[in-house]
Amino acid sequence: MTAPEQGQGHGQGQEQAQDQDLAIPDAPLPVSVLTGFLGSGKTTVLRHLLAQPDMANTAVIVNEFGEIGLDHMLVENAKEDTILLNSGCLCCTVRGDLVETMRRLFKQRVRREIPPFDRLVIETTGLADPAPILQTLMNDPFLVERFRLDGVIATVDAANGGTTLDNHFESVKQAAVADRLLLTKTDAAEPDAAEALKIRLKDLNPAAPVLPVSQGEVEAAALFNAGLYDPTTKTLDVQRWLKPEAYDDDHGHDHHHDVNRHDASIRAFCITREEPLNWDRLNSWVEMLIMLYGGNLLRIKGILNIEDCEGPVVIHGVQHMFHPPSQLESWPDADHRSRLVFITRDLEKEMFEHTLEAFAGGSDLT
Ligand SMILES: Nc1nc2c(ncn2[C@@H]2O[C@H](COP(=O)(O)OP(=O)(O)OP(=O)(O)O)[C@@H](O)[C@H]2O)c(=O)[nH]1
C-alpha cells in the first residue's frame, strides 16, 4: 500500500486540475455496484429504483448492450450509447472498457453534455466476479479522485438462490463481498426456504443487511449511502461502514457449515488492536498477505490507529488491490482501536492474528 494521504477519497483539500474536463470534484461521486447471479432480479430492482424521485440524478452503466429492459422508459435518444430515461436518469452501456466509459461520462458531465448526475450505479452481468470492478474503482488514478465506492448490492433469488450458491462460486463471491443483500422473488419462494437462505446469507456475510424484496420493490434509501462517508450528516460513520460488532467468533469457524458447500470456505471476522500500529510494519504485513493469499482476500475494510498519525487511517481492498489509504483529520468517536474486517476464502482468523502480531507487535520480522 502507498503511504496514507490526508483526506483522500473524501474530497478534502484536493488540488484543481488545469483542464476543466479533468476537474476533481470537491466530493467524489458515489458509485454503487449492483451484482447478482443470472436472472436473480437485478434489472427488476433497478427498474423499480430508477422510478423513484430520489434517483433522478443517477447514471447507470450496464455492462452488456441490450441487457437492461428499460427501452419503454426512453424519452430522448441521446448521443452514442448514453440514453436519457424519462425518470431523468442516464443509462449507458459498456461496450469496451469500464474505465473509459466512466471517464467519458465524467467528462461529458463536466462539459454539460449530459445531465450532471450525482450518483452512478454499475450493473454487472450475472456471471461477473465483482472483484475486478471494485479493483478498477480502487486503483485507476483518474477514477479514485472522482468517484468513491458507496457500496456493493447483491441480489440473491429466494427461490433458487440456495442451489445457485451450491453450484456457482461466483454467486458466493457476489454475496460475500456485498454491503447490502437483496433476497429477491420472495413472492415466488416457500417462506421456509427464504428464511433458510436468509440465515445462510447472514452466516456468509454477517455485516450486510438482508432485505426481502418482491417484484423489485425496494426503497433507494435502504440501498445507498452504505459507505464510510455519510452525505446526509457530512460526517464519517465508521460504525455503519465497518459494523465490527456484526462479526463474532462464530463466523470465523465452520461449526455448522456443510463442508460440501462453496460457502463453507468463506470466513468473515474482525481483528482489533489496542496499541497504535507502525505503518511500515503494517504495510509489510499487508504485502505479505497479498503476495501469499491475494486471490483469497475477498474484501478487507479497516480503520487503523497508526503511530504518529493524529487521525485514523482508512483502508479497503479487494484481493490483490487496495484503495490508496486515506488519513482522516480526526477520530469520529472515543474508540481509537484499530479494527480490520475480513471476508476471506480458505483463510482462518488465527492466521491473520498470529501474523499481525508477528509483523506489527514486536517480533523482529521487519
Ligand atoms: N415472481 C417474481 N419474478 C421476478 C421477481 N423479480 C424478477 N423476476 C423475474 O425474474 C426474471 C429475471 O429478472 P431480471 O430482473 O431480468 O434478472 P437479472 O438479474 O437482471 O437477469 P440477468 O440480467 O439475465 O442476469 C424476469 O422474468 C423477472 O420478471 C420477483 O420479485 N418475483
The ligand as an SDF file (V2000), in Angstrom:
LIG
                    3D

 32 34  0  0  0  0  0  0  0  0999 V2000
  -42.0470  -13.7860   -9.2770 N   0  0  0  0  0  0  0  0  0  0  0  0
  -41.0670  -12.8860   -9.3470 C   0  0  0  0  0  0  0  0  0  0  0  0
  -40.3480  -12.8080  -10.5010 N   0  0  0  0  0  0  0  0  0  0  0  0
  -39.3620  -11.8940  -10.5510 C   0  0  0  0  0  0  0  0  0  0  0  0
  -39.0550  -11.0430   -9.4570 C   0  0  0  0  0  0  0  0  0  0  0  0
  -38.0040  -10.2750   -9.7900 N   0  0  0  0  0  0  0  0  0  0  0  0
  -37.6710  -10.6140  -11.0480 C   0  0  0  0  0  0  0  0  0  0  0  0
  -38.4870  -11.5870  -11.5230 N   0  0  0  0  0  0  0  0  0  0  0  0
  -38.4270  -12.2250  -12.8350 C   0  0  0  0  0  0  0  0  0  0  0  0
  -37.1990  -12.9400  -12.9340 O   0  0  0  0  0  0  0  0  0  0  0  0
  -36.6880  -12.8510  -14.2660 C   0  0  0  0  0  0  0  0  0  0  0  0
  -35.2750  -12.3010  -14.2100 C   0  0  0  0  0  0  0  0  0  0  0  0
  -35.3300  -10.9820  -13.6650 O   0  0  0  0  0  0  0  0  0  0  0  0
  -34.2910   -9.8650  -14.0720 P   0  0  0  0  0  0  0  0  0  0  0  0
  -34.6350   -8.6530  -13.2920 O   0  0  0  0  0  0  0  0  0  0  0  0
  -34.1860   -9.7290  -15.5530 O   0  0  0  0  0  0  0  0  0  0  0  0
  -32.9600  -10.5100  -13.5210 O   0  0  0  0  0  0  0  0  0  0  0  0
  -31.4420  -10.1120  -13.8400 P   0  0  0  0  0  0  0  0  0  0  0  0
  -30.6540  -10.4780  -12.6450 O   0  0  0  0  0  0  0  0  0  0  0  0
  -31.3640   -8.6990  -14.2850 O   0  0  0  0  0  0  0  0  0  0  0  0
  -31.1340  -11.0720  -15.0390 O   0  0  0  0  0  0  0  0  0  0  0  0
  -29.7990  -11.1320  -15.9690 P   0  0  0  0  0  0  0  0  0  0  0  0
  -29.5650   -9.7400  -16.3920 O   0  0  0  0  0  0  0  0  0  0  0  0
  -30.2040  -12.0440  -17.0730 O   0  0  0  0  0  0  0  0  0  0  0  0
  -28.7260  -11.7000  -15.1280 O   0  0  0  0  0  0  0  0  0  0  0  0
  -37.6440  -11.9550  -15.0380 C   0  0  0  0  0  0  0  0  0  0  0  0
  -38.5240  -12.7860  -15.7510 O   0  0  0  0  0  0  0  0  0  0  0  0
  -38.3650  -11.2010  -13.9450 C   0  0  0  0  0  0  0  0  0  0  0  0
  -39.6750  -10.8120  -14.3350 O   0  0  0  0  0  0  0  0  0  0  0  0
  -39.8590  -11.1690   -8.2540 C   0  0  0  0  0  0  0  0  0  0  0  0
  -39.6520  -10.4990   -7.2350 O   0  0  0  0  0  0  0  0  0  0  0  0
  -40.8370  -12.1090   -8.2710 N   0  0  0  0  0  0  0  0  0  0  0  0
  1  2  1  0
  2  3  2  0
  2 32  1  0
  3  4  1  0
  4  5  2  0
  4  8  1  0
  5  6  1  0
  5 30  1  0
  6  7  2  0
  7  8  1  0
  8  9  1  0
  9 10  1  0
  9 28  1  0
 10 11  1  0
 11 12  1  0
 11 26  1  0
 12 13  1  0
 13 14  1  0
 14 15  2  0
 14 16  1  0
 14 17  1  0
 17 18  1  0
 18 19  2  0
 18 20  1  0
 18 21  1  0
 21 22  1  0
 22 23  2  0
 22 24  1  0
 22 25  1  0
 26 27  1  0
 26 28  1  0
 28 29  1  0
 30 31  2  0
 30 32  1  0
M  END
$$$$
